Amino acid sequence: MKSLRIPENQIYNAYLIEGEDMAMIKAEAIAFAEKLLLLDPALEDRDNSVPIFEERNYASREEWENSVKKRVQNREHPDLISIVPDRPEDNPTMISVGNIRNNVNSTVEIRPYEAGYKIYLIEHAEGMNPQAQNALLKTLEEPPQYVVIMLLATNSDAFLETILSRVIEIKAGEKDIKETLGDMIKEDWSGETAHFLSEITFKNGKEILDFVDKVCKEWKVPMNTFLHFIEIFLRDVLCYKSTSKTELLYGQEISQDIIRMSLNMSYEKIGMATDMVEKAIRDLSINVNRELLLEDFLLSLRQKNN
């Protein structure tokens, strides 16, 4: 697994950071939190003409920065709040609705004590039951500007679509995905496929069957590769719909098709399409007919898009 990097050019209110190695993604999340807490806060009640270290009664900026770093590493910074599974005797991985209500919902309106951001790290966030996720959703829908919530998880499948639609997803190994998509985009079939997907609402049954024939007999694209391309494409569609930021897309070269499809699909339909392609990938392992599998997927996608 390659290292994880959280983009710093734009700060968002909520992230889902996913990876198999919880220790690694936790370390990266804490490093990101440290950088945010080292930024000079622009609080309404502070005199911006006074350097932050003087305002906090430190002899120098270096002394203040060292203090912030030490307190972050020791988990003693007042603006860094960790949420962990809270019922080890019943379920060691469960985060209860009470935990979210008491430690997130009831505290988000309290402004940061000394930093410009107030950061919540929810470790093993996939352990939130539906009630806890729905409680968190209330904060994610209208978070205060200074709040940053980071969900650290090993499995994004555990989250409700309403949660996924309001977070920026970052996966360990994203560089691998970019490289994989970059290789795919070099092939002629990828651009034509992206354009076809973006217009699938307007395709009739014969056009879909002709396209399937082209994929399987003319291009002869391995079905796993083809479905993986669609999976990444749908990820970008959701990303753009959530953020309207083209710079966050993996498929920069096919961004117009991504944008077009995002305008034609609701969050619910994107989630259903993603579930469909994941199921199609799983079905490949049981030796189903490749052409029929792709045909069924595209016809279903057109129906979901209507």
C-alpha positions, 0 to 999 in steps of 0.5 A, a space after each residue: 500500500 502506498 502512502 496517503 496524502 490529504 490535499 492541502 490546497 482546499 480545506 473541506 468540512 468533512 473527509 472520509 479517509 479509508 485504508 486497510 492500515 488504520 495506524 497509517 491513516 490515523 498518523 496521516 490524519 493527525 499530521 494533517 490536523 497538526 498543519 491546520 492547527 498551526 495556521 494563524 486563526 482568523 477569529 473574530 475576537 482576536 487582534 490580527 495585528 498581534 502575532 499569534 505567538 505573542 497573543 498566546 504568550 509565547 516568546 517566539 513563533 517557533 516556541 508556539 509551533 513546538 507547543 502545538 506539535 507536542 500537544 497534538 502528538 500527545 492528544 492534548 490540544 483543545 481543538 483536536 477531539 478524538 472519537 473512538 468506539 465507546 462500548 468495548 464490553 458489548 461491541 469493541 468496534 461500535 460507536 454509539 449514537 450517544 457518543 456522536 451526540 455528546 462529543 460532536 453534535 453538542 460541541 460543534 457550535 463552541 468555537 475553537 479555543 485557540 486555533 482557526 479550526 476545530 478538528 474531530 477525528 472519528 477513529 474506526 468510523 465504520 463502527 458507527 451504527 445507522 443511528 450514530 450516522 444519522 446523528 452525525 449527518 445533522 452536523 455534516 449538513 450544515 457544519 460551522 465553517 471552522 469545523 473539520 471532521 475526519 472519518 477514519 475507516 477501513 471499509 467505506 461500504 459501512 456508510 450510508 449514502 447520505 454520509 458518503 454524499 457529504 464527505 470528500 473520500 480519500 483512499 490509501 493508494 490513490 496514486 495507484 488509482 491515478 496511475 491505473 486510470 492514466 494507463 486506461 485513458 491512453 487507450 481509445 476505448 476509454 474516451 469513447 466509453 466516458 462519452 457513451 456513459 455521459 449520454 446513456 440516458 438517451 441511448 436506446 436498447 440497440 445502441 447499448 447492444 451495439 456498444 457491448 458488441 464493440 467492447 467485447 469483440 472489437 476492442 476486446 477490453 478485459 471485462 475487469 478492466 472495463 468495469 474498473 474504469 466505470 467504477 473510477 468514472 462514477 467516483 469522479 461523477 460523485 466527487 464533482 457533484 459533491 464539490 464542483 471541483 474539477 481539480 479533484 477528479 482523477 479523469 482530468 482528460 474526460 472531465 466534460 463527460 464526468 460533469 455532464 453525467 453528474 448533472 443528469 444523476 442524483 446522489 441516490 442514482 450515483 450510489 445505486 450505479 456504484 453498487 451495480 458496478 461493484 456487483 458486476 465485478 463480484 459476478 465476474 468471479 462466478 464465470 458469468 457470460 461477460 457480454 450479458 453481464 455488461 449488457 445487463 449493467 448498462 441497460 440497468 444504468 439507463 433505467 436508473 438514470 431515467 
